[in-house]
């Protein structure tokens, strides 16, 4: 009787071992696929960085600074609001503000060019 139990437990252990090996093989293939897709993403990212470096080097420096601040624990929403504040004109004279406001009025652009072209 104990011999039959030993044989049954050996068969059960062998079956479990086979299941574990199959699970390990599936995990290995999933890991391979994940690493391959990560490698492709890294290559694409490097390509985009190189393109951006060639076209707009200042933007790359800004992006590197932003990435550094975010990895140090800064909040993304706060960081994305900062460039808007930096682009806002500072200490513009009254004359420049009035000219800017007038230029945004509807029809001013067309009227200006109409007058300009009549003078020619």
C-alpha positions in Angstrom: 0.0 0.0 0.0 2.8 2.4 0.9 4.5 1.5 -2.4 1.4 2.6 -4.3 1.3 5.8 -2.3 4.9 6.5 -3.1 4.3 5.9 -6.8 1.2 8.2 -6.8 3.1 10.9 -5.0 6.0 10.6 -7.4 3.6 10.9 -10.4 2.0 13.9 -8.7 5.4 15.5 -8.1 6.4 14.8 -11.7 3.2 16.4 -13.0 3.7 19.5 -10.8 7.3 19.7 -12.1 6.1 19.6 -15.7 3.5 22.3 -14.9 6.2 24.5 -13.3 8.5 24.0 -16.3 5.7 25.0 -18.7 5.0 28.1 -16.6 8.7 29.0 -16.5 8.9 28.6 -20.3 5.8 30.9 -20.7 7.3 33.5 -18.4 10.6 33.3 -20.2 8.9 34.0 -23.6 6.9 36.9 -22.0 10.1 38.3 -20.6 11.8 38.0 -24.0 8.9 39.8 -25.7 8.8 42.5 -23.1 12.6 43.1 -23.3 12.4 43.3 -27.1 9.6 45.8 -27.0 11.5 47.9 -24.4 14.6 47.8 -26.6 12.5 49.0 -29.6 11.1 51.8 -27.5 14.6 52.9 -26.4 15.8 52.9 -29.9 12.8 55.0 -31.0 13.4 57.4 -28.1 17.1 57.7 -29.0 16.2 58.4 -32.6 13.7 61.1 -31.6 16.2 62.7 -29.2 18.8 62.8 -32.0 16.3 64.4 -34.4 15.2 66.9 -31.8 18.9 67.7 -30.9 19.6 68.4 -34.5 16.5 70.5 -35.2 15.9 72.2 -31.8 18.9 71.9 -29.5 17.4 74.3 -26.9 14.3 72.2 -26.6 16.5 69.1 -25.8 18.2 71.0 -23.0 14.9 72.1 -21.7 13.6 68.5 -21.9 16.7 67.2 -20.1 16.2 69.7 -17.3 12.5 68.8 -17.0 13.3 65.1 -16.9 15.9 65.7 -14.2 13.4 67.7 -12.1 10.7 65.1 -12.5 13.0 62.2 -11.6 14.0 64.1 -8.5 10.4 64.1 -7.4 8.9 67.3 -8.9 5.2 67.2 -9.8 4.5 67.0 -13.6 1.5 69.3 -13.6 3.6 72.0 -11.8 6.4 71.6 -14.3 4.2 71.8 -17.3 2.7 75.1 -16.1 6.1 76.7 -15.7 6.9 77.2 -19.5 3.6 79.1 -19.9 4.6 81.5 -17.3 8.1 81.8 -18.8 6.7 82.7 -22.2 4.5 85.4 -20.8 5.8 88.8 -21.8 7.4 90.7 -18.8 7.5 94.4 -18.4 6.2 95.3 -21.8 5.7 99.0 -22.4 2.3 100.5 -22.8 3.0 101.2 -26.4 3.8 97.5 -27.1 0.7 96.3 -25.2 -1.6 98.7 -27.1 -0.1 97.6 -30.5 -0.5 94.0 -29.5 -4.1 94.5 -28.4 -5.0 96.4 -31.6 -3.4 93.8 -33.8 -5.7 91.2 -32.3 -8.9 93.1 -33.1 -10.9 91.6 -36.0 -10.4 93.2 -39.4 -7.2 95.1 -38.4 -4.9 92.8 -40.3 -7.0 93.2 -43.5 -7.4 96.9 -43.2 -3.7 97.4 -42.6 -2.7 95.5 -45.7 -5.4 97.1 -47.7 -4.1 100.6 -46.8 -0.5 99.4 -47.4 -1.3 98.0 -50.9 -3.2 101.2 -51.9 -0.1 103.2 -51.3 1.8 101.2 -53.8 
